Each structure stands twice: as structure tokens, then as C-alpha cells.
Amino acid sequence: MRIIIILSFLLFFVSCNSDKKELTVKKSSIESFSRTSVKYAKGFTIKQFKEYKIITINNAWKGDAKSYQYVLYATEKPKNILDAMFIKIPIKSIACMSLTHVAFLEKLGLESSIVALSGCDYVSSFKIKNQIKNNTIKEIGQEQNFNYEMLVEKSPDFVMAYGINSASNGFLNKMKELGLNVVLNSEYMETHPLGKAEWIKFMAAFYDEDEKANEIFNQIEKEYLSLLALTEKIEAKPTVFTGMPWSGSWYIPGAKSFQAQLFKDAGAKYLWLDNNEQGSLVKSKEIIIDEAYEADFWLNQNSYNSITSVTDFDAKFKGFTAVKEGQLYNNDNRLNDKNGNDYWESGVVNPHIVLKDLIEIFHPGLIAHEFHYYRKLE
């Protein structure tokens, strides 16, 4: 279902960028600063000065070699900084290009600031659904059909977007021509579940809610690490693989992906750890059938919602150990009426709950937990 969030939304990256380097600061005006603690996320840093803060985004997408800087100030715009986007905080309104952005804002209690959203039909949040119903949140549109006129009319403080590749420039340039500001968010590039969740600090900075974000994240981290302390003691680790074929190809998480990290932290052995891929990699269906035939668990079957629907796709799947043992689980327990999947929405700020689901799958009885995002296929 991640395709709903990444591939269905044509995204863009921010225009105010420079080569990967620190902001240019006039030597006569250099100030001391403190660095906001970012423990797991690799894609952003926050430097806190007395009167402003500087956020730097790195690795916006695979292969990108640029840095993107934002200077956030509450009173007077700093005059000693060059080559950056300046944003007066706290912001009052925002347009979001991803449901993960919505999840961060709702966790912070800032959902009322959202005025436009891409993918309204796929929203799971009850609060956000009400805002859409009440017409306080407008649909931005998707792919080639963005509603630029509506965005201009709404005039948000900025549009929060993320880019997939340089082709995103076209949409960004169009927004620039219309006078819209764009801020880049590259949460999806993170390879650790806690790294993804830590982008709540990035979101909160624009609202001057840094302390609240730190409190929320610290609690998430505490719960996640307490679960990890349990699974690290487990010696017998079951094997697991994921996905379903598409047009003869099988897309699987890379060994350095957040999904592989979740399996490891839940006390399971992911089948494909012999690569350095942080995103997805592709294998043929025949290779998967050969390599996953005796795996203990089969997870994340996309839109296939029963064992029968899985084996109807290919009768060879009936011979899989996971199928014969009935150990198929899908992360589709929280679908809305348009097949929007809350796993790809609120899951980003609830890695500890996702981890609990996985522990319950791989090691039932180790903790007291009822499935939230996952369910067992029948």
C-alpha cells in the first residue's frame, strides 16, 4: 500500500537549495548555537541559535547530492545568512502532499492547521476526515491533476512535499511561478523505524513546538526500546519474507530498509540480508518461489486479503511452508472504505505499535497485545 503514498502522489522538491555545505554566514556575525538532538533520523539536522533555528535536509531522495536549508525565525528575519529559505514561525497553515505529514501533525495536535491535502479519499484519521467533510481541508489532487488554483486561493504558509527524482522539478517550478512556497520532507528515505518517527521534530519546528515533539518522541523511543530488550534475548528466530508478484517481478524490502529493521527488532530473520539496498529490490517470481518455499512466515500481501486469493494467483504457493501452516499476515487491518491503509498513515508515528504487532506474529504470548495494523489471513 506504500504505493498509495509514494507512487500515486507526484511530488516535488524544494527550490532553495545549494551544494551540500553549511549555510553561508557573514563572518562578522557568527553566533554560537546548540544542536537539537536527532538520534536516529539521518535526513535532517536542526541548529538552534538565540533568535532563530536552521534546518538542513540531506539525501532528499536516492542519488540526490544537494542540501536544502530553512531558517525559522519568530520576530526579526536574520540578516547574516545567505542561500536559504526564510520562514516566520509559528506557521498557521499548511498543505500536505503525504498522509504521513498528516499523521505527524495530528500526533502534535496541530491538524487544524491543514488546509489542503493530496489523497483525501485515503485518509484514515477520524479528525482529518471530519475536516475534509466540513470542507476545511481541500483536495490538492494527484499525479498530473494538481489543483494549483485552489492552492493559490488557500495560500498556505507553505506546501510540504517530498521528491522522488529530478523530474519533480516541473511541479515545483509551477508552484514557484504561482508564488507558493515549498518545504521538502524526506521522511520516507529513513531506514530505521525510529528514524522515521523522529521527523516529528522536523514538523514541530515550524510550529515552534519543539519541546512537545521531544516529549512525544521520547515516549515512543522508550516503548520501542523496551520491546527490543525482550526480543534481543530470543535465540530461535523464525524466517520471514514479504510481498506478492507484480507483472512477473517481486518487489522486496532491501536489507538496509526500515522493514528489514522491524523484522530484526521483532526477533525474526529476514530472508534477504545479502545486499545493501535501503529501499526495495526486484527479484523474479521464480527466484522467490525457490528461496521462500520453506520460510516460516509470509507478510504484507498487498491487496490480497485471504489465503485463497493468494494461492489462486499461483497454485505453486500452496506448497509454501507458511501457507501450509497458515502463517500469512497482512498489514491491512485498518483500511478505510476507499482502501486507504492506516499502516502507511499513522504507522510512521507508531513504530512501537507496529513492532508489537510483529512480535505477536513471530512470538505469540511474549507480550500482551491485540493486533492493530496487522491481521492473520484466513
VENTAGI-V85662 format. One record per helix or strand of 2 or more residues. SS is the DSSP state (H for helix, E for strand). FROM is the first residue (numbers start at 1). TO is the last residue. If there is no record, write none. Layout:
# VENTAGI-V85662
ss=SS from=FROM to=TO
ss=SS from=FROM to=TO
This chain:
# VENTAGI-V85662
ss=H from=2 to=5
ss=E from=17 to=19
ss=E from=24 to=25
ss=H from=27 to=29
ss=E from=34 to=35
ss=E from=44 to=48
ss=E from=52 to=58
ss=E from=66 to=73
ss=E from=81 to=82
ss=E from=85 to=88
ss=E from=94 to=96
ss=H from=99 to=107
ss=H from=111 to=113
ss=E from=114 to=117
ss=H from=120 to=122
ss=H from=126 to=133
ss=E from=138 to=139
ss=H from=148 to=154
ss=E from=158 to=161
ss=H from=166 to=177
ss=E from=182 to=184
ss=H from=187 to=189
ss=H from=193 to=197
ss=H from=199 to=205
ss=H from=210 to=231
ss=E from=238 to=242
ss=E from=245 to=246
ss=E from=249 to=253
ss=H from=258 to=265
ss=E from=268 to=270
ss=E from=280 to=284
ss=H from=285 to=291
ss=E from=297 to=299
ss=H from=307 to=313
ss=H from=315 to=319
ss=H from=321 to=324
ss=E from=328 to=330
ss=H from=342 to=344
ss=H from=346 to=349
ss=H from=351 to=362
ss=E from=375 to=376
